[in-house]
Amino acid sequence: MSSAATSATQRGQVDLIDFVDWSGVECLNQSSSHSLVNAMKQGYRDDDGLHLESDSDEQLLIYVPFTQVIKLHSILINGPEDEGPRNLKLFANKENMGFSDVNDYPPSDSIVLSPENLKGKPVIVKYVKFQSVRSLTIFVENNQGGNDISKVHKIILYGTTVDTTNMKDLKKIEDH
């Protein structure tokens, strides 16, 4: 683990994998044989032979809902030197987006990934824009080499959960 990845977790930030609502996760333009699960799910994302790959062009649109509200601190996207993502747009709490929608809404953050990022250096996001996140949409606009196919080996989201009250746990106060 790189020192940047270590420092992200030292500040109390955790891998948010346990808070992903897998029933709602979607990825548009993914190859059927190289799906998002390969890059995000525990166990799969650490297998060098598995990756997420775009299908008809270099763009990907990834939707990740969470089981509870989170604060996103940083994102790690690992990929190959030429086919790894370059320009990303992150959208907090924008649901049901399609490729035609990515230019209609201002992104919560825009990121240009460097070769160091693709080798495992996390990118710290605009933290104030990601304080109360129920879902995250990641738009991969292009890749490092301008190729027709984008590949992602690993996606890790770092952050914390927001302490909220579960209304089901509250007890009704009886009248005296």
N, C-alpha and C positions, 0 to 999 in steps of 0.2 A: 504494500500500500504506500502511495507517495506521501510525502510530508504534508502536502496540501489536503489530501483526503483525510489524513490523520488529524490535522488541525480542525477540519470541519466537524469531526466527531468529538474532538476534545472540548469544543465550545458548547457541549450539551446537545448537539445536533445528532439525530439518529437517521438511519436508513428507514425511509417511510414505507418500505415494502409491505409491512404488516398492516398498514392502514389503507391499502389499495382495495377498492371494491371491484374484484375481478369479473363480476357478472356484468359490469357496465363498460369495461375497457374495450376500446375500439381502435383500429388503425386502418385508415383509408389508403389505398394504393399499395398494400403490402403483398408480397409474393405469397402464394398459397403454401409453398414449401419452406419459406423462411419468414415466419410470422413474428409478431411483437412479443409473444410469450418467450421466444428464444432470447430476447435481449433484456426482458424485465423480471421474469419469475426467478425466484431463488433456486439455485441448482442449475437451471438452464443457462442463465447469463454468465456463469463461470466456466461453461464448457466452450473451449476455443473453436470447436467445430460448428457451433450453432450461432446464428445471427439473424437479425431482421434485415430484410432486403426489399427495396421498392420494386414495383412491378412494371408499369408502363412508361414511367419517366423517373426523374430523380427525386420528386417530391413525395413526402409522407405527411399525413395528418394523424396525430396520435392523441386520443382522448383518454384521460386517466381520472376517474372519479375516486373519491376517498370515502371511507366508512365513517369518518368524523372530520371535523374542521381541523386543518393543519396550517402551520406557518412554514412556508418554503424558504429555505436558506440558500441552498446551492443545488446544482445539477451536474452529474457526471455522465458524459456520453463518450463511450469508447468506440473507436472505429478504425478502419484501415486508412492509411495515409492518403490515397487518391480518392477512394469512394466514401470515406467518412463524411458526415454532414459538415457544412460550413456555416451557412446562415440559418439561424433559428428565430422563430417568433413564439413567445410564450403568452398564453391567454389564461388568466385566472377566472374561473367561474363562468366561462362561455360554453354553453352546452349546444349540442346538435350543430356544430359548425361543419361546413363543407369547404371544398377548395375555393369556391366562389366567395365565401365569407371572409377569408383571411385579409383581404384588402379593405373590407367594409368597416372593420373595427380596429381601433388602435391597439397594438399589443401591450400587455402589461410590461413586457421587457423584450428587447431584441438582442441577440447574442451572435457574435462571430467567433466560431470555434477555431482555435489555433491547433497546430500539430501537437503541442504539449497537452492541450485539452483532450485530444483524441487518444493520447497515451495514458490518460488517467488523472489529469489535473482537473478538479471540479471548478465550475464557474459559479461565482457568487452572484445571485440574482439581486434585483432591486428589492431588497427585503421589505420596504414599506408597502410595496405593491402586492405582496404575497402574505399578508397578515391573517387573513381569514378565508382560506382556500378550501372549497368543497370539491372542486375539480380543476384539472390542469389540461389545457390543450397545447400540444407542441407541434408547431408547423416547421418541418424541415424543407426549406426553400430550395436549397441546392447542395452540392457537395464540393469537396476540396479540388477535385480535378476536372469539374465540368462534365462528368460522365453521365450516361443515361440511367445508371443504377446507383442508388445510395445504399450503403451497408452500415448497420449499427451492431456492434458486438455486445454492448452493455449500456443500460440506462439505470442510474441510481439517483433517486431524489433524496436529498438530505433536508431535515427540518425538525420541527417539534409539533406535537399535538397542542390544540388549544383546549384549555380546561373549560368544559361546558357542563351545564346541568342536564342530566338525563331526566326529563319530565316524568318518565314512567317510574323512577325511583322515589318520587316525592309521595309522602303519605298525606292523606286528607286529614285536616284538623277537625275533630268532632266538636260540635257546639256543646257548651256546658250548661 
